[in-house]
């Protein structure tokens, strides 16, 4: 089973990487970009029996820093 | 308009970050993880008139390294 974990910085947390991307897009001539936030996407291929609680525990213990980051879990059949 | 860009390594490209996450999950006692791939999620807040071609150009010119990475664009209304 595939699961995708989206890890994003919480609102209000400073995002230097996003700021740098925003600046670089401006330099390339892409106007009209109001904001950029950089996050992580982690694709897991786990055993079919893996429970939602297990996936949640993986996020809390390792994949996301819950002090400054939010995470969302999306499960796919294939 | 919000747009989310998912940048993932192409299949076959070595992913040391994913390998490290895989190993760490094993160390935490999470068995049954077959594979981990690490990617990037970039959330853009762009002007409403931004065309798909512009978003595509941003990905090709800056956000993704198309030699080793794939990207996918997802547009959201809000």
Backbone of each chain as nested JSON, in Angstrom:
{
  "chains": [
    {"id": "A", "residues": [
      {"number": 1, "name": "UNK", "atoms": {"N": [0.839, -1.187, 0.0], "CA": [0.0, 0.0, 0.0], "C": [0.882, 1.248, 0.0]}},
      {"number": 2, "name": "UNK", "atoms": {"N": [0.452, 2.202, -0.808], "CA": [1.216, 3.451, -0.846], "C": [0.552, 4.48, 0.07]}},
      {"number": 3, "name": "UNK", "atoms": {"N": [1.356, 5.222, 0.769], "CA": [0.84, 6.339, 1.562], "C": [1.716, 7.551, 1.282]}},
      {"number": 4, "name": "UNK", "atoms": {"N": [1.082, 8.684, 1.182], "CA": [1.849, 9.905, 0.957], "C": [1.655, 10.815, 2.16]}},
      {"number": 5, "name": "UNK", "atoms": {"N": [2.76, 11.317, 2.67], "CA": [2.726, 12.203, 3.821], "C": [3.116, 13.603, 3.349]}},
      {"number": 6, "name": "UNK", "atoms": {"N": [2.26, 14.547, 3.603], "CA": [2.553, 15.936, 3.261], "C": [2.906, 16.678, 4.538]}},
      {"number": 7, "name": "UNK", "atoms": {"N": [4.097, 17.2, 4.6], "CA": [4.544, 17.922, 5.785], "C": [4.713, 19.389, 5.41]}},
      {"number": 8, "name": "UNK", "atoms": {"N": [3.984, 20.238, 6.096], "CA": [4.048, 21.675, 5.794], "C": [4.32, 22.452, 7.066]}},
      {"number": 9, "name": "UNK", "atoms": {"N": [4.994, 23.57, 6.925], "CA": [5.235, 24.44, 8.074], "C": [3.919, 25.047, 8.54]}},
      {"number": 10, "name": "UNK", "atoms": {"N": [3.757, 25.187, 9.833], "CA": [2.558, 25.841, 10.355], "C": [2.55, 27.307, 9.952]}},
      {"number": 11, "name": "UNK", "atoms": {"N": [1.354, 27.861, 9.821], "CA": [1.267, 29.287, 9.49], "C": [1.995, 30.111, 10.552]}},
      {"number": 12, "name": "UNK", "atoms": {"N": [2.718, 31.109, 10.107], "CA": [3.425, 31.965, 11.049], "C": [4.859, 31.551, 11.274]}},
      {"number": 13, "name": "UNK", "atoms": {"N": [5.19, 30.306, 10.941], "CA": [6.578, 29.867, 11.083], "C": [7.379, 30.391, 9.894]}},
      {"number": 14, "name": "UNK", "atoms": {"N": [8.505, 31.0, 10.206], "CA": [9.348, 31.576, 9.161], "C": [9.823, 30.489, 8.208]}},
      {"number": 15, "name": "UNK", "atoms": {"N": [9.774, 30.769, 6.904], "CA": [10.11, 29.778, 5.891], "C": [11.153, 30.348, 4.937]}},
      {"number": 16, "name": "UNK", "atoms": {"N": [12.426, 30.265, 5.326], "CA": [13.479, 30.86, 4.487], "C": [13.558, 30.225, 3.103]}},
      {"number": 17, "name": "UNK", "atoms": {"N": [13.301, 28.927, 3.025], "CA": [13.367, 28.253, 1.724], "C": [12.277, 28.789, 0.799]}},
      {"number": 18, "name": "UNK", "atoms": {"N": [11.08, 28.924, 1.341], "CA": [9.991, 29.489, 0.548], "C": [10.279, 30.919, 0.131]}},
      {"number": 19, "name": "UNK", "atoms": {"N": [10.88, 31.678, 1.062], "CA": [11.231, 33.062, 0.76], "C": [12.232, 33.116, -0.4]}},
      {"number": 20, "name": "UNK", "atoms": {"N": [13.208, 32.214, -0.351], "CA": [14.229, 32.184, -1.403], "C": [13.611, 31.814, -2.749]}},
      {"number": 21, "name": "UNK", "atoms": {"N": [12.681, 30.856, -2.744], "CA": [12.021, 30.459, -3.988], "C": [11.206, 31.628, -4.536]}},
      {"number": 22, "name": "UNK", "atoms": {"N": [10.504, 32.306, -3.64], "CA": [9.702, 33.465, -4.028], "C": [10.575, 34.511, -4.71]}},
      {"number": 23, "name": "UNK", "atoms": {"N": [11.713, 34.787, -4.082], "CA": [12.638, 35.787, -4.621], "C": [13.177, 35.358, -5.98]}},
      {"number": 24, "name": "UNK", "atoms": {"N": [13.509, 34.09, -6.097], "CA": [14.073, 33.589, -7.352], "C": [13.024, 33.63, -8.472]}},
      {"number": 25, "name": "UNK", "atoms": {"N": [11.78, 33.328, -8.147], "CA": [10.719, 33.394, -9.16], "C": [10.57, 34.828, -9.66]}},
      {"number": 26, "name": "UNK", "atoms": {"N": [10.644, 35.783, -8.73], "CA": [10.593, 37.191, -9.124], "C": [11.734, 37.546, -10.067]}},
      {"number": 27, "name": "UNK", "atoms": {"N": [12.921, 37.044, -9.747], "CA": [14.085, 37.316, -10.576], "C": [13.964, 36.73, -11.968]}},
      {"number": 28, "name": "UNK", "atoms": {"N": [13.213, 35.651, -12.082], "CA": [13.007, 35.023, -13.395], "C": [11.885, 35.693, -14.174]}},
      {"number": 29, "name": "UNK", "atoms": {"N": [11.271, 36.694, -13.586], "CA": [10.228, 37.416, -14.309], "C": [8.822, 36.927, -14.037]}},
      {"number": 30, "name": "UNK", "atoms": {"N": [8.667, 36.019, -13.085], "CA": [7.321, 35.558, -12.746], "C": [6.732, 36.495, -11.699]}},
      {"number": 31, "name": "UNK", "atoms": {"N": [5.953, 37.453, -12.153], "CA": [5.277, 38.339, -11.225], "C": [3.964, 37.672, -10.803]}},
      {"number": 32, "name": "UNK", "atoms": {"N": [3.281, 38.294, -9.886], "CA": [1.979, 37.758, -9.5], "C": [2.065, 36.563, -8.587]}},
      {"number": 33, "name": "UNK", "atoms": {"N": [3.255, 36.312, -8.043], "CA": [3.363, 35.274, -7.018], "C": [3.279, 35.973, -5.666]}},
      {"number": 34, "name": "UNK", "atoms": {"N": [2.257, 35.654, -4.897], "CA": [2.045, 36.345, -3.63], "C": [2.791, 35.698, -2.469]}},
      {"number": 35, "name": "UNK", "atoms": {"N": [2.881, 34.396, -2.503], "CA": [3.509, 33.714, -1.376], "C": [3.974, 32.333, -1.814]}},
      {"number": 36, "name": "UNK", "atoms": {"N": [5.036, 31.879, -1.197], "CA": [5.545, 30.533, -1.47], "C": [5.856, 29.875, -0.129]}},
      {"number": 37, "name": "UNK", "atoms": {"N": [5.404, 28.662, 0.045], "CA": [5.741, 27.896, 1.246], "C": [6.336, 26.569, 0.783]}},
      {"number": 38, "name": "UNK", "atoms": {"N": [7.443, 26.218, 1.36], "CA": [8.1, 24.97, 0.985], "C": [7.805, 23.902, 2.022]}},
      {"number": 39, "name": "UNK", "atoms": {"N": [7.501, 22.726, 1.566], "CA": [7.225, 21.619, 2.48], "C": [7.838, 20.342, 1.965]}},
      {"number": 40, "name": "UNK", "atoms": {"N": [7.476, 19.246, 2.59], "CA": [8.038, 17.962, 2.22], "C": [6.937, 16.988, 1.83]}},
      {"number": 41, "name": "UNK", "atoms": {"N": [7.286, 16.119, 0.938], "CA": [6.39, 15.048, 0.506], "C": [7.149, 13.747, 0.706]}},
      {"number": 42, "name": "UNK", "atoms": {"N": [6.59, 12.863, 1.503], "CA": [7.26, 11.584, 1.758], "C": [6.337, 10.467, 1.296]}},
      {"number": 43, "name": "UNK", "atoms": {"N": [6.811, 9.693, 0.355], "CA": [6.03, 8.588, -0.184], "C": [6.481, 7.291, 0.469]}},
      {"number": 44, "name": "UNK", "atoms": {"N": [5.541, 6.634, 1.135], "CA": [5.851, 5.38, 1.814], "C": [5.192, 4.234, 1.074]}},
      {"number": 45, "name": "UNK", "atoms": {"N": [5.923, 3.15, 0.954], "CA": [5.341, 1.906, 0.462], "C": [5.333, 0.96, 1.651]}},
      {"number": 46, "name": "UNK", "atoms": {"N": [4.154, 0.775, 2.248], "CA": [4.065, 0.001, 3.488], "C": [3.239, -1.266, 3.265]}},
      {"number": 47, "name": "UNK", "atoms": {"N": [3.377, -2.196, 4.195], "CA": [2.611, -3.442, 4.14], "C": [1.119, -3.118, 4.18]}},
      {"number": 48, "name": "UNK", "atoms": {"N": [0.329, -3.962, 3.527], "CA": [-1.1, -3.681, 3.391], "C": [-1.817, -3.576, 4.729]}},
      {"number": 49, "name": "UNK", "atoms": {"N": [-1.322, -4.282, 5.733], "CA": [-2.012, -4.262, 7.016], "C": [-1.715, -3.056, 7.889]}},
      {"number": 50, "name": "UNK", "atoms": {"N": [-0.885, -2.14, 7.4], "CA": [-0.479, -1.01, 8.239], "C": [-1.682, -0.136, 8.596]}},
      {"number": 51, "name": "UNK", "atoms": {"N": [-1.843, 0.106, 9.873], "CA": [-3.017, 0.853, 10.337], "C": [-2.781, 2.355, 10.239]}},
      {"number": 52, "name": "UNK", "atoms": {"N": [-3.88, 3.087, 10.274], "CA": [-3.785, 4.538, 10.294], "C": [-3.015, 5.02, 11.514]}},
      {"number": 53, "name": "UNK", "atoms": {"N": [-3.206, 4.311, 12.624], "CA": [-2.514, 4.699, 13.856], "C": [-1.004, 4.564, 13.695]}},
      {"number": 54, "name": "UNK", "atoms": {"N": [-0.579, 3.517, 12.984], "CA": [0.85, 3.342, 12.745], "C": [1.403, 4.479, 11.895]}},
      {"number": 55, "name": "UNK", "atoms": {"N": [0.672, 4.81, 10.835], "CA": [1.129, 5.898, 9.966], "C": [1.209, 7.199, 10.755]}},
      {"number": 56, "name": "UNK", "atoms": {"N": [0.206, 7.414, 11.593], "CA": [0.188, 8.618, 12.403], "C": [1.384, 8.646, 13.355]}},
      {"number": 57, "name": "UNK", "atoms": {"N": [1.693, 7.483, 13.937], "CA": [2.824, 7.413, 14.852], "C": [4.138, 7.694, 14.122]}},
      {"number": 58, "name": "UNK", "atoms": {"N": [4.268, 7.188, 12.896], "CA": [5.488, 7.467, 12.107], "C": [5.661, 8.974, 11.931]}},
      {"number": 59, "name": "UNK", "atoms": {"N": [4.554, 9.647, 11.636], "CA": [4.623, 11.096, 11.422], "C": [5.032, 11.807, 12.701]}},
      {"number": 60, "name": "UNK", "atoms": {"N": [4.385, 11.434, 13.796], "CA": [4.65, 12.146, 15.044], "C": [6.047, 11.87, 15.579]}},
      {"number": 61, "name": "UNK", "atoms": {"N": [6.525, 10.637, 15.376], "CA": [7.815, 10.278, 15.965], "C": [8.994, 10.673, 15.086]}},
      {"number": 62, "name": "UNK", "atoms": {"N": [8.787, 10.702, 13.768], "CA": [9.958, 10.901, 12.916], "C": [9.748, 11.905, 11.784]}},
      {"number": 63, "name": "UNK", "atoms": {"N": [8.653, 11.768, 11.063], "CA": [8.579, 12.476, 9.777], "C": [8.292, 13.959, 9.917]}},
      {"number": 64, "name": "UNK", "atoms": {"N": [7.515, 14.325, 10.921], "CA": [7.175, 15.737, 11.091], "C": [7.609, 16.218, 12.466]}},
      {"number": 65, "name": "UNK", "atoms": {"N": [8.013, 17.449, 12.547], "CA": [8.275, 18.108, 13.823], "C": [7.0, 18.859, 14.185]}},
      {"number": 66, "name": "UNK", "atoms": {"N": [6.204, 18.262, 15.065], "CA": [4.859, 18.797, 15.286], "C": [4.851, 20.135, 16.021]}},
      {"number": 67, "name": "UNK", "atoms": {"N": [6.003, 20.561, 16.493], "CA": [6.061, 21.894, 17.097], "C": [5.87, 22.964, 16.024]}},
      {"number": 68, "name": "UNK", "atoms": {"N": [6.473, 22.741, 14.877], "CA": [6.419, 23.765, 13.835], "C": [5.786, 23.278, 12.538]}},
      {"number": 69, "name": "UNK", "atoms": {"N": [5.454, 21.994, 12.459], "CA": [4.942, 21.467, 11.188], "C": [3.606, 20.756, 11.35]}},
      {"number": 70, "name": "UNK", "atoms": {"N": [2.786, 20.879, 10.341], "CA": [1.572, 20.08, 10.227], "C": [1.837, 18.929, 9.264]}},
      {"number": 71, "name": "UNK", "atoms": {"N": [1.068, 17.865, 9.411], "CA": [1.199, 16.784, 8.436], "C": [-0.172, 16.269, 8.05]}},
      {"number": 72, "name": "UNK", "atoms": {"N": [-0.228, 15.725, 6.859], "CA": [-1.461, 15.14, 6.348], "C": [-1.107, 13.809, 5.704]}},
      {"number": 73, "name": "UNK", "atoms": {"N": [-1.925, 12.811, 5.968], "CA": [-1.658, 11.472, 5.441], "C": [-2.695, 11.15, 4.373]}},
      {"number": 74, "name": "UNK", "atoms": {"N": [-2.222, 10.681, 3.247], "CA": [-3.127, 10.31, 2.152], "C": [-2.791, 8.881, 1.756]}},
      {"number": 75, "name": "UNK", "atoms": {"N": [-3.781, 8.002, 1.849], "CA": [-3.531, 6.609, 1.506], "C": [-4.035, 6.313, 0.087]}},
      {"number": 76, "name": "UNK", "atoms": {"N": [-3.241, 5.561, -0.63], "CA": [-3.651, 5.159, -1.981], "C": [-3.675, 3.642, -2.039]}},
      {"number": 77, "name": "UNK", "atoms": {"N": [-4.588, 3.114, -2.83], "CA": [-4.758, 1.659, -2.88], "C": [-3.516, 0.983, -3.45]}},
      {"number": 78, "name": "UNK", "atoms": {"N": [-3.083, 1.438, -4.617], "CA": [-1.965, 0.781, -5.308], "C": [-0.693, 0.904, -4.495]}}
    ]},
    {"id": "B", "residues": [
      {"number": 1, "name": "UNK", "atoms": {"N": [-5.056, 32.53, -6.06], "CA": [-5.216, 31.113, -6.37], "C": [-4.051, 30.322, -5.775]}},
      {"number": 2, "name": "UNK", "atoms": {"N": [-4.387, 29.198, -5.188], "CA": [-3.33, 28.359, -4.619], "C": [-2.966, 27.253, -5.615]}},
      {"number": 3, "name": "UNK", "atoms": {"N": [-1.715, 26.99, -5.713], "CA": [-1.259, 25.87, -6.528], "C": [-0.241, 25.086, -5.708]}},
      {"number": 4, "name": "UNK", "atoms": {"N": [-0.317, 23.786, -5.816], "CA": [0.632, 22.952, -5.095], "C": [1.456, 22.188, -6.12]}},
      {"number": 5, "name": "UNK", "atoms": {"N": [2.76, 22.244, -5.923], "CA": [3.67, 21.55, -6.824], "C": [4.285, 20.378, -6.067]}},
      {"number": 6, "name": "UNK", "atoms": {"N": [4.135, 19.201, -6.62], "CA": [4.749, 18.019, -6.012], "C": [5.964, 17.643, -6.841]}},
      {"number": 7, "name": "UNK", "atoms": {"N": [7.113, 17.649, -6.221], "CA": [8.345, 17.307, -6.932], "C": [8.865, 16.003, -6.362]}},
      {"number": 8, "name": "UNK", "atoms": {"N": [9.003, 14.997, -7.224], "CA": [9.475, 13.69, -6.764], "C": [10.645, 13.238, -7.626]}},
      {"number": 9, "name": "UNK", "atoms": {"N": [11.532, 12.484, -7.025], "CA": [12.646, 11.926, -7.783], "C": [12.121, 10.894, -8.768]}},
      {"number": 10, "name": "UNK", "atoms": {"N": [12.709, 10.869, -9.944], "CA": [12.32, 9.862, -10.927], "C": [12.694, 8.474, -10.427]}},
      {"number": 11, "name": "UNK", "atoms": {"N": [11.929, 7.466, -10.859], "CA": [12.27, 6.098, -10.449], "C": [13.688, 5.751, -10.904]}},
      {"number": 12, "name": "UNK", "atoms": {"N": [14.416, 5.086, -10.048], "CA": [15.774, 4.707, -10.395], "C": [16.819, 5.672, -9.904]}},
      {"number": 13, "name": "UNK", "atoms": {"N": [16.405, 6.898, -9.588], "CA": [17.367, 7.864, -9.062], "C": [17.574, 7.578, -7.575]}},
      {"number": 14, "name": "UNK", "atoms": {"N": [18.837, 7.495, -7.196], "CA": [19.174, 7.182, -5.809], "C": [18.62, 8.25, -4.875]}},
      {"number": 15, "name": "UNK", "atoms": {"N": [18.029, 7.83, -3.764], "CA": [17.383, 8.765, -2.848], "C": [17.93, 8.552, -1.429]}},
      {"number": 16, "name": "UNK", "atoms": {"N": [19.053, 9.178, -1.113], "CA": [19.673, 8.956, 0.201], "C": [18.779, 9.417, 1.349]}},
      {"number": 17, "name": "UNK", "atoms": {"N": [18.026, 10.479, 1.131], "CA": [17.148, 10.976, 2.191], "C": [16.058, 9.941, 2.502]}},
      {"number": 18, "name": "UNK", "atoms": {"N": [15.476, 9.392, 1.436], "CA": [14.465, 8.36, 1.623], "C": [15.046, 7.132, 2.293]}},
      {"number": 19, "name": "UNK", "atoms": {"N": [16.271, 6.775, 1.899], "CA": [16.938, 5.622, 2.501], "C": [17.154, 5.854, 4.001]}},
      {"number": 20, "name": "UNK", "atoms": {"N": [17.55, 7.07, 4.347], "CA": [17.791, 7.385, 5.764], "C": [16.488, 7.319, 6.563]}},
      {"number": 21, "name": "UNK", "atoms": {"N": [15.398, 7.826, 5.976], "CA": [14.098, 7.772, 6.651], "C": [13.676, 6.315, 6.84]}},
      {"number": 22, "name": "UNK", "atoms": {"N": [13.866, 5.527, 5.788], "CA": [13.522, 4.101, 5.844], "C": [14.263, 3.424, 6.997]}},
      {"number": 23, "name": "UNK", "atoms": {"N": [15.548, 3.696, 7.073], "CA": [16.379, 3.091, 8.108], "C": [15.939, 3.547, 9.5]}},
      {"number": 24, "name": "UNK", "atoms": {"N": [15.619, 4.837, 9.624], "CA": [15.21, 5.368, 10.926], "C": [13.866, 4.785, 11.351]}},
      {"number": 25, "name": "UNK", "atoms": {"N": [12.948, 4.606, 10.403], "CA": [11.655, 3.998, 10.729], "C": [11.863, 2.577, 11.251]}},
      {"number": 26, "name": "UNK", "atoms": {"N": [12.772, 1.84, 10.605], "CA": [13.087, 0.496, 11.074], "C": [13.636, 0.525, 12.492]}},
      {"number": 27, "name": "UNK", "atoms": {"N": [14.502, 1.489, 12.769], "CA": [15.082, 1.615, 14.099], "C": [14.049, 1.937, 15.169]}},
      {"number": 28, "name": "UNK", "atoms": {"N": [12.974, 2.601, 14.758], "CA": [11.906, 2.94, 15.707], "C": [10.911, 1.784, 15.875]}},
      {"number": 29, "name": "UNK", "atoms": {"N": [11.151, 0.699, 15.159], "CA": [10.287, -0.465, 15.323], "C": [9.144, -0.548, 14.328]}},
      {"number": 30, "name": "UNK", "atoms": {"N": [9.149, 0.325, 13.34], "CA": [8.105, 0.242, 12.32], "C": [8.56, -0.73, 11.236]}},
      {"number": 31, "name": "UNK", "atoms": {"N": [8.103, -1.953, 11.343], "CA": [8.425, -2.92, 10.301], "C": [7.375, -2.8, 9.2]}},
      {"number": 32, "name": "UNK", "atoms": {"N": [7.567, -3.534, 8.151], "CA": [6.558, -3.521, 7.092], "C": [6.618, -2.285, 6.219]}},
      {"number": 33, "name": "UNK", "atoms": {"N": [7.689, -1.532, 6.334], "CA": [7.877, -0.422, 5.399], "C": [8.779, -0.931, 4.285]}},
      {"number": 34, "name": "UNK", "atoms": {"N": [8.263, -0.967, 3.074], "CA": [9.029, -1.544, 1.968], "C": [9.927, -0.527, 1.284]}},
      {"number": 35, "name": "UNK", "atoms": {"N": [9.451, 0.693, 1.198], "CA": [10.225, 1.697, 0.479], "C": [9.805, 3.091, 0.924]}},
      {"number": 36, "name": "UNK", "atoms": {"N": [10.74, 4.003, 0.898], "CA": [10.465, 5.4, 1.228], "C": [11.115, 6.278, 0.165]}},
      {"number": 37, "name": "UNK", "atoms": {"N": [10.356, 7.216, -0.352], "CA": [10.925, 8.179, -1.296], "C": [10.62, 9.567, -0.754]}},
      {"number": 38, "name": "UNK", "atoms": {"N": [11.624, 10.406, -0.729], "CA": [11.436, 11.761, -0.22], "C": [11.307, 12.73, -1.378]}},
      {"number": 39, "name": "UNK", "atoms": {"N": [10.372, 13.628, -1.283], "CA": [10.183, 14.624, -2.329], "C": [9.886, 15.981, -1.72]}},
      {"number": 40, "name": "UNK", "atoms": {"N": [9.489, 16.905, -2.567], "CA": [9.222, 18.263, -2.104], "C": [7.795, 18.662, -2.442]}},
      {"number": 41, "name": "UNK", "atoms": {"N": [7.253, 19.486, -1.602], "CA": [5.925, 20.043, -1.814], "C": [6.087, 21.556, -1.755]}},
      {"number": 42, "name": "UNK", "atoms": {"N": [5.707, 22.224, -2.816], "CA": [5.837, 23.682, -2.847], "C": [4.454, 24.28, -3.042]}},
      {"number": 43, "name": "UNK", "atoms": {"N": [4.025, 25.07, -2.091], "CA": [2.701, 25.695, -2.157], "C": [2.862, 27.127, -2.636]}},
      {"number": 44, "name": "UNK", "atoms": {"N": [2.223, 27.425, -3.751], "CA": [2.305, 28.763, -4.322], "C": [0.961, 29.466, -4.161]}},
      {"number": 45, "name": "UNK", "atoms": {"N": [1.031, 30.727, -3.81], "CA": [-0.166, 31.569, -3.831], "C": [0.055, 32.567, -4.965]}},
      {"number": 46, "name": "UNK", "atoms": {"N": [-0.615, 32.325, -6.077], "CA": [-0.371, 33.137, -7.276], "C": [-1.621, 33.93, -7.656]}},
      {"number": 47, "name": "UNK", "atoms": {"N": [-1.41, 34.942, -8.484], "CA": [-2.529, 35.755, -8.956], "C": [-3.519, 34.869, -9.719]}},
      {"number": 48, "name": "UNK", "atoms": {"N": [-4.798, 35.247, -9.656], "CA": [-5.845, 34.404, -10.237], "C": [-5.661, 34.165, -11.74]}},
      {"number": 49, "name": "UNK", "atoms": {"N": [-5.034, 35.138, -12.426], "CA": [-4.899, 34.998, -13.869], "C": [-3.743, 34.129, -14.321]}},
      {"number": 50, "name": "UNK", "atoms": {"N": [-3.004, 33.568, -13.388], "CA": [-1.814, 32.802, -13.757], "C": [-2.2, 31.57, -14.575]}},
      {"number": 51, "name": "UNK", "atoms": {"N": [-1.572, 31.428, -15.72], "CA": [-1.935, 30.333, -16.622], "C": [-1.204, 29.052, -16.252]}},
      {"number": 52, "name": "UNK", "atoms": {"N": [-1.742, 27.951, -16.751], "CA": [-1.07, 26.672, -16.542], "C": [0.326, 26.692, -17.148]}},
      {"number": 53, "name": "UNK", "atoms": {"N": [0.457, 27.39, -18.27], "CA": [1.766, 27.444, -18.934], "C": [2.787, 28.145, -18.044]}},
      {"number": 54, "name": "UNK", "atoms": {"N": [2.335, 29.21, -17.344], "CA": [3.242, 29.902, -16.426], "C": [3.687, 28.987, -15.293]}},
      {"number": 55, "name": "UNK", "atoms": {"N": [2.727, 28.27, -14.719], "CA": [3.067, 27.354, -13.624], "C": [4.04, 26.284, -14.111]}},
      {"number": 56, "name": "UNK", "atoms": {"N": [3.781, 25.801, -15.312], "CA": [4.663, 24.795, -15.884], "C": [6.077, 25.356, -16.08]}},
      {"number": 57, "name": "UNK", "atoms": {"N": [6.141, 26.6, -16.545], "CA": [7.443, 27.221, -16.758], "C": [8.182, 27.4, -15.44]}},
      {"number": 58, "name": "UNK", "atoms": {"N": [7.462, 27.78, -14.376], "CA": [8.107, 27.91, -13.053], "C": [8.741, 26.59, -12.64]}},
      {"number": 59, "name": "UNK", "atoms": {"N": [8.008, 25.498, -12.878], "CA": [8.532, 24.187, -12.492], "C": [9.774, 23.841, -13.296]}},
      {"number": 60, "name": "UNK", "atoms": {"N": [9.689, 24.061, -14.611], "CA": [10.806, 23.657, -15.457], "C": [12.039, 24.508, -15.22]}},
      {"number": 61, "name": "UNK", "atoms": {"N": [11.819, 25.822, -14.97], "CA": [12.968, 26.718, -14.842], "C": [13.575, 26.735, -13.453]}},
      {"number": 62, "name": "UNK", "atoms": {"N": [12.761, 26.492, -12.434], "CA": [13.295, 26.672, -11.083], "C": [12.971, 25.542, -10.113]}},
      {"number": 63, "name": "UNK", "atoms": {"N": [11.707, 25.16, -10.067], "CA": [11.276, 24.336, -8.929], "C": [11.72, 22.886, -9.024]}},
      {"number": 64, "name": "UNK", "atoms": {"N": [11.795, 22.359, -10.235], "CA": [12.187, 20.957, -10.384], "C": [13.409, 20.857, -11.287]}},
      {"number": 65, "name": "UNK", "atoms": {"N": [14.252, 19.909, -10.989], "CA": [15.362, 19.558, -11.875], "C": [14.871, 18.404, -12.744]}},
      {"number": 66, "name": "UNK", "atoms": {"N": [14.471, 18.743, -13.965], "CA": [13.769, 17.737, -14.781], "C": [14.678, 16.608, -15.257]}},
      {"number": 67, "name": "UNK", "atoms": {"N": [15.968, 16.736, -15.019], "CA": [16.857, 15.617, -15.355], "C": [16.591, 14.44, -14.412]}},
      {"number": 68, "name": "UNK", "atoms": {"N": [16.378, 14.746, -13.147], "CA": [16.22, 13.665, -12.163], "C": [14.876, 13.705, -11.438]}},
      {"number": 69, "name": "UNK", "atoms": {"N": [14.082, 14.737, -11.688], "CA": [12.837, 14.868, -10.925], "C": [11.613, 14.989, -11.832]}},
      {"number": 70, "name": "UNK", "atoms": {"N": [10.51, 14.432, -11.369], "CA": [9.206, 14.669, -11.988], "C": [8.465, 15.706, -11.171]}},
      {"number": 71, "name": "UNK", "atoms": {"N": [7.522, 16.388, -11.797], "CA": [6.695, 17.306, -11.022], "C": [5.242, 17.165, -11.448]}},
      {"number": 72, "name": "UNK", "atoms": {"N": [4.367, 17.523, -10.525], "CA": [2.944, 17.486, -10.785], "C": [2.35, 18.757, -10.206]}},
      {"number": 73, "name": "UNK", "atoms": {"N": [1.459, 19.388, -10.96], "CA": [0.85, 20.648, -10.537], "C": [-0.608, 20.394, -10.187]}},
      {"number": 74, "name": "UNK", "atoms": {"N": [-1.023, 20.891, -9.037], "CA": [-2.406, 20.73, -8.606], "C": [-2.939, 22.108, -8.246]}},
      {"number": 75, "name": "UNK", "atoms": {"N": [-3.979, 22.528, -8.932], "CA": [-4.526, 23.854, -8.665], "C": [-5.745, 23.756, -7.747]}},
      {"number": 76, "name": "UNK", "atoms": {"N": [-5.82, 24.691, -6.811], "CA": [-6.972, 24.735, -5.909], "C": [-7.633, 26.098, -6.041]}},
      {"number": 77, "name": "UNK", "atoms": {"N": [-8.933, 26.122, -5.896], "CA": [-9.676, 27.371, -6.103], "C": [-9.295, 28.428, -5.075]}},
      {"number": 78, "name": "UNK", "atoms": {"N": [-9.363, 28.054, -3.796], "CA": [-9.11, 29.028, -2.727], "C": [-7.672, 29.498, -2.765]}}
    ]}
  ]
}
